[in-house]
Amino acid sequence: MNLSYELTTERQMQLGLVVLQSDETLEYDMRRLLPEDVELLVSRVASGTELSTDMIAAMEGRLTDAANLLPRDAVISAVGYGCTSASAQIGSARVAELIKRGFPRRMSRTRPPRLLPHAARLGLAGLVWSAPISPASRTGSAP
């Protein structure tokens, strides 16, 4: 059987996302929210099922390694971290520093952000992604 193919150097806009090992919903939610022409590349950071200051402190030491697992040749426009509680405890600047250490490749700046037109169409002035933490996600058990 012969399968035809065509190689191309054009890529869709790529976004990176570091997600908690225990998170089962963020990837699905992000793929539903992002336009179809945006590619989401995901890595996982080792985490426990209980959210605590100790677990968050442990994740801080693992963020760089998690970001380093993103594809090396990707032209990622931005890398996000999918834990608002950890970002609040560790600090956004520190999270950005740790992710950049793991993904030091230059971020793409050649293509205009494709999310903003979608936000404007919805009447939004800007974008912020935040996910609530349910009691089930803190304890690892369902209600």
C-alpha positions in Angstrom: 0.0 0.0 0.0 1.3 3.4 -0.9 0.2 6.5 1.0 0.8 9.9 -0.5 1.9 12.8 1.7 3.2 16.3 1.3 5.8 17.9 3.6 5.3 21.5 4.6 7.2 23.9 6.7 4.1 25.9 7.6 2.8 25.2 11.1 -0.3 26.2 13.0 0.2 28.6 15.9 1.5 26.5 18.8 0.8 27.1 22.5 2.5 25.1 25.3 0.8 24.1 28.5 2.2 22.5 31.6 -0.6 20.6 33.4 -0.7 18.9 36.7 -0.2 15.1 36.5 -3.5 14.7 38.4 -5.5 17.1 36.2 -8.0 15.3 33.9 -9.9 18.2 32.5 -7.7 21.1 31.5 -6.5 19.8 28.2 -10.1 19.1 27.1 -11.3 22.5 28.3 -8.4 24.3 26.5 -9.0 22.5 23.3 -12.7 23.5 23.4 -11.7 27.1 24.0 -8.9 27.5 21.5 -9.6 28.1 17.8 -9.2 25.0 15.6 -6.1 26.5 14.0 -4.2 26.7 17.3 -2.1 23.6 18.2 -1.9 22.8 22.0 1.2 21.0 23.1 1.1 19.7 26.6 3.6 18.5 29.2 2.8 17.2 32.7 4.4 18.1 36.1 4.5 15.4 38.7 1.9 16.2 41.4 -0.1 14.5 44.1 -3.8 14.3 44.3 -4.1 16.7 47.3 -3.4 20.4 46.8 -1.3 21.7 49.7 1.5 24.2 50.2 4.0 21.3 50.5 2.8 19.8 47.2 3.0 23.2 45.5 6.5 23.7 46.8 7.5 20.3 45.4 6.0 21.2 42.0 8.1 24.3 42.0 11.2 22.1 41.8 9.7 20.1 38.9 8.5 22.9 36.6 11.7 23.3 34.7 11.9 19.5 33.9 8.2 19.5 32.8 8.7 22.4 30.5 11.8 20.7 29.1 9.6 17.9 27.9 7.8 20.1 25.4 8.9 19.3 21.8 12.3 20.8 21.1 11.7 21.9 17.6 8.3 23.4 18.3 7.8 27.2 17.6 5.7 27.8 20.6 4.2 31.3 21.0 3.6 31.0 24.7 3.8 28.5 27.5 1.2 28.4 30.3 1.1 26.7 33.6 -2.3 25.2 34.5 -2.3 25.7 38.3 -3.6 29.0 39.6 -3.0 28.1 43.2 0.6 27.2 42.5 1.1 30.4 40.5 -0.2 32.4 43.4 2.0 30.7 45.9 5.2 30.5 43.8 4.6 33.8 42.0 4.0 34.4 38.3 7.5 35.8 37.7 9.1 32.7 39.3 6.9 30.3 37.4 7.8 32.1 34.1 11.5 31.9 35.1 11.3 28.2 35.8 9.4 27.4 32.6 11.8 29.5 30.5 14.7 27.5 32.0 13.1 24.3 30.7 11.9 25.8 27.4 14.6 28.3 26.6 13.9 28.3 22.9 12.8 31.7 21.5 9.1 32.1 21.5 7.4 32.9 18.2 6.7 36.5 17.7 6.1 36.5 14.0 2.4 35.6 13.9 -0.2 37.9 15.4 -2.1 36.4 18.3 -5.0 34.5 16.9 -7.0 34.4 20.1 -7.6 38.2 20.3 -9.9 38.4 17.3 -12.0 35.6 18.9 -12.1 37.5 22.2 -13.1 40.7 20.3 -15.9 38.8 18.5 -17.2 37.8 21.9 -17.0 41.4 23.1 -14.1 40.8 25.5 -11.3 43.3 26.0 -8.7 40.7 27.0 -8.1 37.1 28.0 -7.4 35.5 31.3 -7.6 31.7 32.0 -8.4 30.6 35.5 -9.9 27.3 36.7 -11.6 26.9 40.1 -10.3 24.2 42.4 -13.1 22.0 43.6 -13.1 20.1 46.9 -12.7 16.9 44.9 -9.5 18.1 43.3 -8.1 19.0 46.7 -8.8 15.6 48.2 -8.6 13.4 45.2 -12.1 12.0 45.7 -15.4 12.7 43.9 -18.3 14.4 45.7 
